[in-house]
Every structure is written in structure tokens, then in C-alpha cells.
Amino acid sequence: MTAQLIMDPKPTVLKPSDKIKTAVDYIMANRYRSLPVVDDQGRYMGIFGVNCLLRLVLPKAAMMERGLDNVGFIQDNLHDLHERLIEVEDQPISLCMHSDIATVNPDTPLVETLLLLYHNRISIPVVEPGSGKLLGMISYFDVGERILAA
């Protein structure tokens, strides 16, 4: 068995110029943890995920480069977080797209693919060697669904 046999061949995708609001709408409507980003030719460029959304709505003091050991003094509420989201919702998703996520090709063995999924804790893009075209995505849900159906 290979990655191709457990991937979703028609994942929802984003373009780098899509707005953060578009990504939020997809993520919230479908309970996605991440979405692949492709260019106009369908080549894989990176991942936009919920961690990016958290980073965008958290107070800047909590996200300082060296970080704070204690953020208990910050008394933000849901309205404050919502306001921060509104401030960035018209920005392109490329603002915090991750391009360093490991990928697999369609012929990557199943166990190797599952181990990568386990270590990375994020859905895995299946990318065509050479062209870089996104062929599909493998999520925990895809794996669970295939295992239960076996």
C-alpha cells in the first residue's frame, strides 16, 4: 500500500492571494486543521493552518520572539480576539503560510506515510515528483476512515 491509496484526491485548496477570511470560513465550516495552498498551475506551495489563526489573534506581547514565561497578566476577552481577526481578515493567507511541511509522493509506502503523519501532527500533502503538483492530502480522518473500512 502507498500514500496514493489513502489520500483525499480532491482536497479543498487555497491560493496564496486568498484572504484570511476565506481560509477562516473554510476551516470553521468544515472543521479543517489546515488547508493546502497551490499556485494557478496546481503546484503545492505550502499549508495554511489553525495555528496561524491563533498567532494572528493572540496579543503581540504573548508572541514576542523570545516569548514570555507568563501571560496571565493579559486580560483579553473573546471580543479582543475577534477584533484582531477583523484587522487581518483582508490580508492574503501568504501572511503566515508554512512552506516547510514535509510532503510525500504517491508511491511513498503506507507505513512511512503514517509515521510522517504521526511525527508532523499535520495533514500531509501528496505531491507529484518533478512537477510539484498537489495530487491530494492525507489527514488523520482519511487514515481512520480507510482503517475502519478495511
C-alpha positions in Angstrom: 0.0 0.0 0.0 1.1 3.5 -0.7 0.2 7.1 0.1 -2.0 7.3 -3.1 -4.4 4.7 -1.7 -5.2 6.7 1.4 -5.2 10.3 0.2 -8.1 12.5 -0.5 -7.6 13.3 -4.2 -9.8 16.4 -4.2 -8.9 18.5 -1.2 -10.1 22.0 -0.6 -7.3 24.3 -1.6 -6.4 27.9 -1.2 -4.4 30.2 -3.4 -1.7 32.4 -1.9 -3.7 35.5 -2.8 -6.9 34.2 -0.9 -7.8 36.3 2.0 -7.5 35.1 5.6 -11.3 35.5 5.9 -11.7 32.9 3.1 -9.5 30.5 4.9 -11.3 31.1 8.2 -14.6 30.4 6.5 -13.4 27.0 5.1 -11.7 26.0 8.3 -14.7 26.8 10.5 -17.4 25.4 8.2 -15.5 22.1 7.7 -13.5 21.8 11.0 -10.3 21.7 9.0 -7.0 22.0 10.9 -5.1 23.0 7.8 -5.5 23.6 4.1 -3.0 23.2 1.2 -2.0 26.3 -0.8 -1.4 25.9 -4.5 -0.5 28.2 -7.4 -2.6 28.7 -10.5 -1.0 25.6 -12.1 -1.9 23.5 -9.1 1.6 23.3 -7.7 1.9 22.8 -4.0 3.2 25.9 -2.2 2.5 25.3 1.5 -0.1 25.0 4.3 -2.3 27.4 6.0 -3.5 26.2 9.4 -5.3 27.0 12.5 -2.0 27.7 14.3 -1.6 30.7 12.1 -5.1 31.9 13.1 -4.1 31.6 16.8 -0.9 33.5 16.2 -2.9 36.3 14.5 -5.4 36.8 17.3 -3.1 36.4 20.3 -1.8 39.6 21.8 1.6 40.6 20.3 3.1 40.6 23.8 2.4 36.9 24.0 4.0 36.2 20.6 7.3 38.1 21.2 10.3 36.4 19.6 11.8 35.4 22.9 8.4 34.8 24.4 7.0 35.4 27.8 7.1 32.8 30.6 3.8 34.1 32.0 1.0 35.8 30.1 -1.5 35.6 33.0 -1.5 39.4 33.3 -3.0 39.8 29.8 -6.8 40.1 30.3 -8.0 39.8 26.7 -11.5 38.5 26.1 -13.2 37.0 23.1 -14.2 40.4 21.7 -10.5 41.5 21.7 -9.5 38.3 19.8 -12.3 38.9 17.3 -11.2 42.5 16.8 -7.7 41.2 16.0 -9.1 38.8 13.5 -11.1 41.5 11.8 -7.9 43.6 11.5 -6.2 40.9 9.4 -9.1 39.2 7.6 -8.5 41.0 4.3 -4.8 40.2 4.3 -3.6 37.4 2.0 -3.1 33.9 3.5 0.6 34.1 2.4 1.0 36.3 5.6 1.5 33.1 7.5 1.6 30.2 5.1 4.1 27.4 6.1 6.1 26.1 3.2 8.3 23.8 5.3 5.8 21.0 5.8 7.1 17.6 4.7 5.4 16.1 1.7 5.1 12.6 0.3 4.8 11.3 -3.3 2.0 9.0 -4.4 4.3 5.9 -4.2 5.6 6.6 -0.6 4.9 3.4 1.4 1.9 3.4 3.7 3.8 2.9 7.0 6.4 5.6 6.1 3.5 8.0 5.3 1.7 7.2 8.6 4.9 7.7 10.6 5.4 11.1 8.9 1.8 12.0 9.8 2.4 10.9 13.4 5.6 12.9 13.7 4.4 16.1 12.0 0.9 16.1 13.5 -0.5 17.9 10.5 -2.1 16.7 7.3 0.4 15.6 4.6 0.4 16.9 1.1 0.9 14.3 -1.7 3.0 15.9 -4.4 3.9 14.7 -7.8 7.6 14.4 -8.2 9.1 16.7 -10.7 6.1 19.0 -11.4 5.3 19.7 -7.7 1.6 19.4 -8.5 -0.6 18.7 -5.4 -2.3 15.4 -6.0 -4.1 15.1 -2.7 -3.9 15.3 1.1 -3.7 12.8 3.8 -5.4 13.6 7.1 -5.9 11.7 10.3 -9.6 11.4 9.3 -8.6 9.9 5.9 -6.4 7.3 7.6 -9.0 6.5 10.2 -11.7 6.1 7.6 -9.5 3.7 5.5 -8.5 1.6 8.5 -12.1 1.3 9.7 -13.3 0.3 6.2 -10.6 -2.4 5.8 
